[in-house]
Amino acid sequence: MMMNYLRENLSFDQAKVVVESDGENGKNLYMKGIFIQGDKRNQNQRVYPGREIARAVKTLNDQIAGGYSVLGEVDHPDDLRINLDRVSHMITEMWMDGADGYGKLKILPTPMGQLVKTMLEAGVKLGVSSRGSGNVSDGSSGEVSDFEIITVDVVAQPSAPGAYPTPIYEHLMNNRGGYRTLRIAQEVKGDPKAQKHLKESLLGIIGKLR
């Protein structure tokens, strides 16, 4: 067996995503739900034993407790590297509920984080995609061993099982005003009035995607 790059997608409904804000005037926005499902065959024909997920969750929580920031991106790249220019959130904790690994992530005030926040506030249903590594057994069982969670990304809601649309980021960037809006986002982090205008611009772009 060889170590594999493992990526598993869960829609908004599959992940049972809950969007919430803290008590500080809603300053911080969070998403929580199932990050990875255990003891069942998924759409990629892989099975993650609950014991493997539990061990990976403990390792990740130990990293967080030790001061390590587990960062995630908008949409999922094709490798395990974290691209800082696409970071939108950080995982604050994970826990087990039965065989499933649940988690909570905090939306960050980065350009991509602002993108996610605006979409969530506009009612867009976003899912999650776990990124990790592990061994997949030969044959038909598809059982995963030596599993490690690297991060969990925020992804678009699939329109049908196994069918994801073109990444949101590409839609926005190819749309008229997309690159201009991203550049503005990078320039107005500390200006509330400008951020309000940016939000209105993003809502306009998102409206054109529907």
matplotlib code that plots the C-alpha trace (Angstrom):
import matplotlib.pyplot as plt

x = [0.0, 1.1, 0.2, -2.6, -3.8, -7.4, -10.2, -13.8, -16.6, -19.8, -22.6, -24.2, -26.9, -24.6, -22.3, -25.3, -23.7, -24.7, -23.7, -23.4, -21.8, -20.4, -21.8, -19.5, -22.0, -21.7, -18.1, -16.9, -18.7, -18.4, -19.4, -19.7, -20.9, -19.6, -16.1, -15.7, -18.0, -16.9, -17.8, -19.7, -18.8, -18.6, -19.0, -15.3, -15.8, -13.6, -14.5, -13.0, -13.2, -14.4, -11.2, -9.0, -11.0, -10.9, -7.1, -6.8, -9.1, -7.1, -3.9, -5.4, -6.8, -3.3, -1.8, -4.4, -3.8, -0.1, -0.6, -0.6, -3.1, -5.0, -5.9, -8.3, -9.1, -12.0, -12.4, -9.9, -6.5, -5.0, -2.4, -1.9, -0.2, -1.9, -2.0, -2.0, -3.6, -6.6, -7.1, -10.6, -10.8, -9.2, -10.3, -10.9, -11.8, -12.9, -14.7, -16.3, -20.0, -20.3, -18.1, -18.2, -15.7, -17.4, -15.6, -16.0, -14.2, -13.9, -14.2, -11.1, -11.1, -9.0, -10.2, -11.4, -12.8, -14.8, -16.0, -17.3, -18.9, -20.7, -22.1, -23.2, -25.0, -26.6, -28.0, -25.6, -25.3, -21.6, -20.3, -16.9, -14.1, -11.6, -8.0, -5.8, -3.5, -3.7, -3.4, -6.3, -6.4, -6.2, -9.3, -12.9, -13.0, -11.5, -10.7, -8.5, -5.7, -3.0, -5.4, -4.3, -6.4, -4.5, -7.3, -11.0, -11.8, -15.1, -16.6, -19.6, -22.9, -23.1, -26.2, -26.3, -24.4, -20.8, -21.4, -19.7, -20.0, -17.1, -15.3, -16.9, -13.6, -13.3, -16.9, -16.3, -12.9, -14.2, -17.3, -17.2, -15.7, -14.4, -10.7, -11.5, -13.6, -10.8, -8.3, -10.6, -11.0, -7.3, -7.2, -10.2, -9.7, -9.7, -12.4, -16.0, -17.7, -15.6, -16.3, -20.0, -19.6, -17.6, -20.3, -22.9, -20.6, -20.1, -23.8, -24.3, -21.7, -23.2, -26.7, -25.4, -24.3, -27.8]
y = [0.0, 3.6, 6.8, 8.6, 12.2, 11.9, 14.5, 14.0, 16.4, 16.9, 19.2, 21.7, 19.2, 16.2, 18.0, 19.4, 22.8, 25.3, 28.9, 31.0, 34.2, 35.0, 37.5, 40.3, 42.0, 39.1, 40.1, 36.5, 34.1, 30.3, 27.1, 23.8, 20.3, 17.0, 17.3, 13.6, 10.6, 7.3, 3.6, 4.0, 3.8, 7.3, 8.6, 7.9, 4.2, 4.7, 3.7, 5.6, 3.5, 5.5, 4.6, 6.1, 9.3, 9.5, 9.2, 11.8, 14.2, 13.8, 14.6, 17.7, 18.9, 18.3, 20.5, 23.3, 23.0, 23.4, 26.7, 25.4, 27.2, 24.8, 27.0, 26.2, 27.6, 28.4, 25.4, 22.6, 22.5, 19.3, 18.8, 19.1, 22.5, 25.5, 28.5, 31.6, 33.8, 31.6, 31.1, 31.9, 30.2, 28.3, 25.2, 25.9, 22.4, 19.0, 16.2, 12.8, 12.0, 8.3, 7.4, 10.9, 13.7, 17.0, 20.4, 24.1, 26.7, 30.4, 32.7, 35.0, 38.6, 37.8, 38.6, 35.0, 35.0, 38.1, 36.3, 33.3, 35.6, 37.6, 34.4, 32.9, 36.1, 36.1, 32.6, 30.6, 27.1, 26.0, 22.6, 21.3, 19.2, 17.4, 17.1, 14.4, 11.5, 7.8, 4.3, 2.7, -1.1, -3.1, -4.8, -3.8, -2.9, 0.6, 0.8, 3.7, 3.3, 5.6, 8.5, 12.1, 15.2, 18.1, 20.6, 21.2, 23.6, 25.4, 24.4, 25.1, 23.3, 20.4, 20.5, 16.6, 13.9, 13.8, 16.8, 20.1, 23.3, 25.3, 26.7, 29.8, 31.6, 31.1, 32.2, 35.4, 36.2, 35.6, 37.7, 41.3, 43.2, 40.1, 40.9, 44.6, 43.5, 41.2, 44.0, 46.4, 43.7, 43.7, 47.5, 48.3, 45.9, 48.8, 51.0, 50.1, 52.3, 50.9, 47.3, 48.0, 49.1, 46.0, 43.8, 45.3, 44.8, 41.1, 40.5, 42.0, 39.6, 36.6, 37.6, 37.3, 33.7, 32.4]
z = [0.0, -0.6, 1.1, -0.8, -1.0, 0.2, -0.4, 0.6, -0.2, 1.8, 0.8, 3.1, 4.0, 4.2, 6.6, 8.6, 8.5, 11.1, 10.6, 13.8, 15.1, 18.6, 21.1, 20.1, 17.8, 15.4, 14.7, 14.2, 11.9, 12.3, 10.4, 12.2, 11.2, 10.0, 8.5, 7.7, 7.9, 9.3, 9.0, 5.7, 2.0, 0.6, -3.0, -3.6, -2.6, 0.5, 4.0, 7.0, 10.2, 13.1, 15.1, 12.3, 12.3, 16.1, 16.1, 13.4, 15.3, 18.4, 16.5, 15.0, 18.4, 19.9, 17.2, 17.9, 21.6, 21.0, 19.2, 15.6, 13.2, 11.0, 8.0, 5.2, 1.8, -0.5, -2.8, -2.8, -4.5, -5.9, -3.2, 0.6, 0.5, 2.1, -0.3, 2.0, -0.7, -0.7, 3.0, 4.3, 7.7, 10.5, 12.3, 16.0, 17.2, 16.2, 18.1, 17.5, 17.5, 16.9, 14.0, 12.4, 12.9, 13.6, 13.6, 13.9, 11.7, 12.1, 9.0, 8.9, 7.7, 4.6, 1.1, 0.6, 4.1, 3.3, 0.2, 2.2, 4.8, 2.2, 0.5, 3.8, 4.8, 1.4, 2.1, -0.1, 1.1, 1.2, 1.9, 3.2, 1.7, 4.0, 2.9, 4.3, 3.7, 4.3, 2.9, 1.0, 1.1, -2.1, -3.4, -3.0, 0.6, 0.1, 3.8, 4.9, 7.4, 8.8, 8.2, 8.9, 8.5, 7.0, 6.8, 5.8, 3.0, 2.2, -1.2, -3.3, -2.8, -5.3, -7.6, -7.5, -5.7, -7.0, -9.3, -8.3, -10.3, -11.5, -8.4, -6.9, -7.0, -10.8, -11.3, -9.4, -11.0, -14.5, -13.9, -14.8, -11.8, -10.1, -10.0, -9.3, -6.3, -5.0, -5.3, -3.4, -0.6, -0.1, 0.2, 2.5, 5.4, 7.9, 6.4, 7.5, 4.9, 2.1, 3.4, 3.2, -0.4, -1.1, 0.4, -1.9, -4.9, -4.0, -3.6, -7.0, -8.5, -6.7, -7.9, -11.5, -10.8, -10.1]

ax = plt.figure().add_subplot(projection="3d")
ax.plot(x, y, z, "-o")
ax.set_aspect("equal")
plt.show()
